[in-house]
Amino acid sequence: MTEVESIAVSGTSRPEGALIDRYGRVARDLRVSVTDRCNLRCTYCMPAEGLPWMAKPEMLDDDEMVRLIGIFVELGVRQVRFTGGEPLLRRSLVDVVRRVGELTPRPQMALTTNAVGLDRLAGRLADAGMNRVNVSLDTQDAETFKKLTLRDRFADVEKGLAAAAAAGLTPVKVNSVVMPGVNEDGIADLLQWCLDRDYELRFIEQMPLDAQHAWERSEMITADDIHARLGERFTLTPMPDSARGSAPAERFLVNGGPQTVGIIASVTRPFCGACDRVRLTADGQVRNCLFSRREEDLRALLRGGASDEDIAAAITGEMARKRAGHGIDDLSFVQPDRPMSAIGG
């Protein structure tokens, strides 16, 4: 057993301010789901009627959420990303952002959203301390958007993106999941749409994240497929690996730059070896991996009167159990029990 493995397993002699797992990876990026609810019904994510939502008493209140985020920051987290469900549906989001921005050291803050309603909140979020935003958008075609999300809200997404840029929540990034028979033929058009508006687009391989929907490894659109399709219209020049760091996207200059496009090969070229993420669900469970089959219940500790030190020990213990990789290609792989809307992006 290596020294790092020994530290992670025993939970002792841990370097101060570092969430280190047994493979030497340090968690600096906290993904916080603030709600499991969503105002869209993307067909690959949830049924048209929605899902059984968490009851309010099950969810962390603002004080509990800010306290837990503060403990993560003390343990070395330097970026907090607010996710959902759709995080804009949490009415207190702006106040939570403001309070997290008052922590010391102050973490960088980002938001992953579908942008419906962002036009009304972008300025307030920026004033509260939000640094940037990622918008989940799988097509720029209004009719395809309506079919995919079961909602006629594309114009609202456009307004939200524009408001984010005007508020300085930049770079404004767009995340697009590429799906066979759904939007694969329009990815070059989406890239041009984003280039025209100076949004940074990142394509994502579809992952097995929702046990309610079938996912076949053999049918997915791979990163190589995406690159080939984009290459029919654009010249893509790889950026040096040094520019990537722990970021999941392989980035390419488009037509010589300076604008770029990213491709996230979560399945075919996983980046688990450089993972620096940890997740907190809206009901107070810490997850050391997006695909984890277990969680550590921090809400129970909070409501049971645990000290910050006790909660920190539970967090570091869960990180010590983090596996080397997500294991999608393993024969024993089983999808998470929770839907993506409950886990958080």
N, C-alpha and C positions, 0 to 999 in steps of 0.2 A: 504494500500500500504506500502511495506517495505521501509526501508531507501535506499537500493540498487535500488529498482524500482523507487523511487522518484528521485534519482540522475540521473538514466538513462533517464527517461522521460523528466526531466526539462533541462538536459544538464548543470546544474550548480553544483558547489562544487565537481566537479569530481576529484578524487585523481590524482595527477600529474603523468604522464607517464603510465596511465592505460586506456585501451579501455574496459570499463565495460558495459555489457548489463544488462537488467532489472532482469536477473536471477542470477547475480553475477559472471558470467563467464568473464574471462579476456582474450582478444585476444593478443597472443604473437607470433603467427605464421602467416605470410603473404604469400599467394600463388600468384605469379605474372605470368600471362600468357604473354609471350613475342611475340607470334604469334599464329594465328589460323590455319596456314598451317601445313600440315603433308606430309611426303614422303611415308607413308604406307597407306593402305586402309582396315584396319581391318573391317571385315564385320559387326560387331556389333556396329561400331562407325560411319561409313560414307559410302556413296555410292561409287561404283567403279570409277565414274567420278569425285569424290571429291565434294566439296561444293562451294557456292559463297564466295570467300575469301574477307576479308576486304581490301578495297583499302588503299594504303599506307598513304594518308592524314588522314584517319580515325584512324590510329594507333598512339599510343604515340611514339614520337621520343625519342632518348636516354636521352636528357636533361630533358624532361618531366617525363620520367619513373623514372630516378634517383631522381628527385626532389620529386615526390610522395612517393617513397620508403623512402626517408629521413624523410618526415613528419610522415609516419607510425612508423619509428624508434623512433622519438621524442615522439610519443604517447605510446611507450612501446613495440613495436614489437622487438623480439629478434632472430627470425629465418625468413629468406627469402628463399622461394623455387621457383625456376624458372621452369615454366611449359609451355605447349602449348595446342593445336597443338604440333608440335615438336620444342622445343626451340632451337635446334642446327641449325635450318634453319634461325634463325636471325643472320645475318652476324656480327653484332656488339655485340653479346652476351658476348664474352670475355671481351670487354672493359666495358660493363655495369657491369659485375661481379667485375672487378677491381675497378670501381668507387663506387659501393655499399660497397665494402670492406674497403673503406677509410672513411666511415661514422663513427660518434661517437655517442653512443657506436657502435662498429663494430658488426653487426649481424652475426650469423652463417648462412652459405649459402649452399643450397642443390639444386640438379637438378633432375627433373623427365624427362626421355628421353626414346626413343625406341632404343638408342645406335647406330643407323645407322650413321656412320661418327664420332662417339665418339673416335675411335682409333686415329684420326688426331687431336682431340681437347683436349683430357683428360689432357695431360701435360700442355697445355697453360691455361686451366681452373684452374688447381691446382695452377699454378704459380700466377694466378690472384686472388686467395683467396678462390676458391670453396673448401668446406669441404668434401662433400660426394655426392653420386649419387644413385638414384633409377632407375632401368631399368624395363620398362614395357615389360613383356615377358610371353606369355600364353602357350607356349609349347617349348620343347627342340628338337622336331622332325622336321627336315627341311621340309619335305613334308607337314605336318600339318601346319607349319608356313606359307608356301607358299599359301596354300588354305585359311588360315584365314586372311592373310594380303594382298593377291593378288600381292605380291612381293617376288622375290626369293633373300631375303637379310639376311637369317639366319646366314650365315658365317660372314657377316659384324657385326651383333649383337654380335657374339662370340668374334670378335676382339675388339669391343668396351668395352665389359665387362672386358676382360683381360687388356686392356689399362687403364681402370679406376682403377683396383686393383694395377697395376704397378705404377700408378701416386700417389697412396696413398689416393684416394678418397673413403675411407673405413669408416665403413663397406659397401661393395657393396651390395645393396639390390635389390631383384627381386620381382616385383609385378605381380601377375597372377590372372586374372579374370576367374573364373570357370563357364563354360557354358554347359548346357545340350546338349548332342549329338555332341559336338565340341571337348572339351578337358578333359571332366570329367574322362575318363578312363585312362588318362595319368598323373594324378597329382602325384602319388607316384613316377613315373619315373622322373618327373621334380624335385621333392624334392631330389632324389638321385643324379641327375645331379648337382644340386646346392651344395649339401653337398660335393661332390667330388671336387668342385672348391672353396669351402669356401665362397660361396655367401649366404646371408641371405634371404630366401624365405618367402614371405607373400602372402597367398591366400586371395582373395577378393570376397565376394558375389556380383553377378552382380546386378547393380542398374538401376532404370529407368531414365537414363540420356540423352537419345537421342530420341526425339519425332518422329524421322523418322523410328524407329524400334520398333516393338511390344515387350512388356515385360509383362510377366504374373507371378504374385507373386506365384501362385501355381506350376509353372514349374521350378522355380529357384533351383539351387544347394545351399543348406543352409550350414552354418558353421558346423552344426552337421553332415551333409552328408560328408563334407570334412574331418572332424575329423575321422569319421567312416572308410572312404576309406583309409586314411593314416594309421590308426590303424591296418589295415590288414597286413602291412609290417613293421611298425615302432612302437616303444614304445614311446608314448608322455606323458611327465610329466609336468603338469601345473606349470608355474612359479608364484610366489606370486603376488597378485594384486599390491603390493607396487612397483613392478618393472615396472608396466605399466604406471602409471601417466596419462597424457592426451593422450598418444599414442593410436591410434585406434586398434592396433592388440593385441589380446590375444596371448601370446607367450608360447611355449612349448619346453622343452628340448627334443631333439631327441636321443633316445637310451641312456639316462642318461647324455647327453651333452658332451662337452660344446656347441655344435652347437644347434641352435634353429630353429623353424619354427613358423610363425605367421599366425593367421586366423583373418580376419577382417569381423565381422558380421554386416555390415552396415545396413542391413535390419532387420534381425531377432533379433539382440541384439544391437540396436543403442547406440552410445556413446555420444549422443548430450549433455547430462548433463555435460560432461567434455570437450566440444569443446572449443578450444582456437584459432580457425582459422578465418581469414578474407581473401577475395579474391579481386584481382585487375585484370581486363581483359586487353587485349592488346589495346583496344580502350578507356581505362581510366574509366571504370565503377567499382565502388566498390560494392561487393556483400557480405552480412553478412552471407550467407549460400550457400552451393553448390546448394541447391534446391530452392533458392529464386526465387520468381516471379517478383521481382522489383530490380532496381539498382539505385545507386546515381551517377550522371554524374560528375566525377571530371575533365574530359577532357575539358568540357565546362567552368568550373571554371578557369582552368589553362589558357585557351586561351582567356578568358574574362578579364584577369588581376587580378584575385583574389589573396589575400595575403595567405601566409602559414596558418595564423590563421583562415581565412575563410574556407580554404580547410580542416583544422583539425576539424573545427566545423561540416562540412558536413559529415566527416567520423564518428565522434562520434555520430552524430544524427542518421546515418544509423545503427550503432551498437546498439543503443538504441531500434531500431525496430526489432531486431532479435527475432525470435520465440523460444519457448522452445525446439522444435524438428523439424525434417524434415517432419514428417507427412506422410510418405509413406503408412502407414497402415490406414490412415484416408480415409473415403469414398469420401471426398472432394478433395483428393490429385490430383494435376495436374502437369505433368512433366514440367520442365523449357522449355521456348520457344527456347532458344539457344541450339545448340548441344554442346556436351562436349568439342570438339576441340576449341570452342569459349569461353567457360567458363574458362577452365584451370583446371588441376587436383589438 
